[in-house]
Amino acid sequence: RLYCLSIRGKLMADHVRQQIRNQVVTQLTGLTTTGSNVYDSRVYPLEDGNLPAILVYTKSETSEPIEIGPNRTSERILSLNVEAYVKSTTNFEDTLDTICKEVEQAIAADPTLSGKVKDCFIESTEIEFNAEGERPLAFGTLVFLTSYYVQEQNPDVAV
């Protein structure tokens, strides 16, 4: 979804942050290991039938003006989290590493996210395991930093 209805009934684009999140979901959908199990800010538990899976979140952002004056331009640094989940009795760590590799390659193939950002690169990866239940759950969080520019009065248009 690229457009939403404003209060006055005019169509306007979604916030650039949402456009970035949607673009990452698009770029990660269809990877060999996770297929179509890619979700935007999913907040409820994943069912076993939806695993392995990828979740995409935008959790934090900083902003700094780079142009002073009316409708000033600011640089936004967005922290984009990509979480990968695997539940299996065998090879779960290897499968998680494969998903991480596929995610990194998909982002590196288009680091401007179809022109929505100036750059996107991996900052960190954290791997965790949970042995509760019949099958262990392995999950990894890849944090990507993106840099984009918007004008104060138009946070729905990347410049």
C-alpha positions, 0 to 999 in steps of 0.5 A, spaced: 500 500 500 503 506 497 497 511 499 492 513 505 487 518 505 488 524 509 483 528 514 481 532 508 480 527 503 486 528 499 490 522 497 497 522 500 503 518 500 505 514 506 510 516 511 517 515 508 519 510 514 513 506 512 515 506 504 522 503 506 519 498 511 514 496 505 520 496 500 524 491 505 518 486 505 518 486 498 525 485 497 525 479 502 519 476 499 521 470 495 527 468 498 529 461 497 528 459 505 523 463 507 518 464 501 512 468 502 513 468 510 515 475 510 511 480 515 511 487 516 511 489 524 507 482 526 506 483 533 502 476 534 506 469 535 508 466 528 504 459 527 509 453 526 506 453 519 508 460 517 516 458 519 521 459 517 519 466 517 522 473 517 519 479 520 520 487 518 520 492 524 522 500 524 523 501 531 527 507 532 529 513 528 534 519 529 533 526 525 538 532 524 536 538 520 541 539 514 538 545 511 535 551 515 529 555 513 522 554 512 520 547 510 527 545 512 530 538 510 533 533 515 537 527 514 533 521 518 537 515 520 532 509 521 534 503 524 531 497 521 530 490 524 529 484 520 528 478 524 529 471 522 525 465 525 526 457 525 523 452 529 526 445 528 529 439 531 535 439 526 540 444 523 536 450 525 542 454 526 545 452 519 538 454 517 538 461 520 545 462 518 542 461 511 536 466 512 541 471 514 545 470 508 539 471 503 537 477 507 544 480 507 544 479 499 537 481 498 539 488 501 546 489 498 543 487 491 539 494 492 542 498 498 538 504 496 531 500 496 528 502 490 531 510 491 527 510 497 534 511 501 541 514 500 544 507 503 542 501 507 547 497 510 548 492 516 550 494 522 549 488 527 546 481 527 544 478 534 542 470 534 538 467 540 535 460 541 530 458 545 529 450 547 523 450 550 517 446 547 518 440 542 522 443 537 528 449 539 526 456 536 532 459 533 532 467 531 536 472 529 535 480 529 539 483 523 539 491 524 540 495 518 541 502 518 538 507 513 539 514 511 534 518 507 532 525 507 525 529 507 523 536 508 519 537 514 512 539 511 513 533 507 515 526 511 512 522 505 516 524 500 524 522 500 528 527 497 
